[in-house]
C-alpha cells in the first residue's frame, strides 16, 4: 500500500475489531502512522462503533428462565406415531383373527379399527373451493364468524391469538383448502398434519372455532370461552388430535 | 461421544449459551415469545442430533438464524394476508416497564424501531458482532465471505444509526 492509497472502511473496521491478518494489519498500521486522513477515519469509525454498541445495549438483555427439563422431554418425545402403529398392529391381528374365526364381533371390531386407521372419505363430493390449496386466508369477520375445521388430525396444533387486526387470519404451516362463505370459513384439513395460527380480531363481536364439530373457542364481545387455558404467550393452544 | 458425555456437554452448553442465544434472538426479532420458542427449538434439535457439532455455539446460531428467517417469512405472509396490519403495530416486543423513565423507554423503542428498519441480515450481522462473534463465525452463519464482514458491518452500522437519528429527529 503506497501512502496515497487509503485502506477501505471495511479494512479499518476489521483492524479495530482485531480481525485483520497480521501482514495486512502491519501494512495498514504503517500507513496510518503517516496518514492524517486515515487516523481521522479510524477515530470516526471507532466512535460510530461505540455509539452503535451503546444503543444496542439499551435493548432488553434479560432472558426468561428456560427449563432444560422441558426441552429434553420434548426432544425425547415420540417422533413416531405410536398410536397409528399400535392401531395398525391391532388391525392386522384382528384381520387375521376375523379371517380365521369369522365371528361377527371380530368383523365388527375390524371395521371399527379401519375407520380409526383409515377414516372413510366424506360421502358427498366436496364442493368447489376457492381458493384452492393455499397458505393462509384472511377475511373480515362481520358480526358473527364461524371457523370450522373439517376433521381432527393425527398431528398439529391450533393456536388462537387475539390480535389488533381487522381481519380474521388463518395461517397454517402447510397448504390446506378453504371455503369462505357468508358468516365464516370452512377449513378442509382432513389428512393434513399442519399447525395453524388463527388471529382473531380483538374487536370481533362473535367468533366460534370448531374442530370436527366440537366447539373449542368462542369469543362473545370481550368474553372468551375456550377448552384450553391461555398459555404464557397469550394464545390458546389446542391439540388437533 | 457416549450418551452420558453428550448429556453432560448438552447441559453445560445450555447453561452457558441459552441466555445469550435468547438475548441475541430477542434483540433481532423484538418478539420475546418467538425468541423463547426459537431458543427451545434450537436445543431440541441439538438434543435430537445426539452428538455435539464441531462448533456448538456457531451451530446453535445457524439453526437460530434459519428459524428467524422462517419466522420473518411467516410475519411477512400474515402482513400480506391482513393488509391492514399497521406498520406501527409492534409484532411483539418487551413493553416498556411501567416504572421505567418515559424518556428511557422512548429511547429503547426508537432503537427497536431503527433495528426493525434494517434487513434481517443486517440486524443479525450487527447483533452477532455485538455478542462478540468473530468475523469467520458471522460469515459462516450468514453465508458471507469473512473479508466482506467488515465492510458490511460499517454499512449496517451506518444504516442503523441513520434510522435511529431519523426517528429521534422526527420525535422532536
Interface residues (C-beta under 8 A of the other chain):
Chain A: X8 X9 X10 X11 X12 X13 X14 X17 X19 X45 X48 X49 X51 X52 X53 X55 X56 X58 X59 X60 X61 X62 X63 X64 X66 X68 X70 X71 X72 X74 X75 X76 X79 X135 X136 X137 X138 X164 X165 X166 X167 X169 X171 X199 X232 X233 X234
Chain B: X10 X11 X14 X18 X19 X22 X23 X26 X27 X32 X33 X36 X39 X40 X43 X44 X47 X48 X74 X77 X78 X81 X82 X83 X84 X85 X86 X89 X94 X104 X107 X108 X111 X112 X114 X115 X126 X127 X129 X130 X134 X135 X146 X147 X148 X149 X150 X151 X152 X153 X154 X157 X158 X160 X161 X164
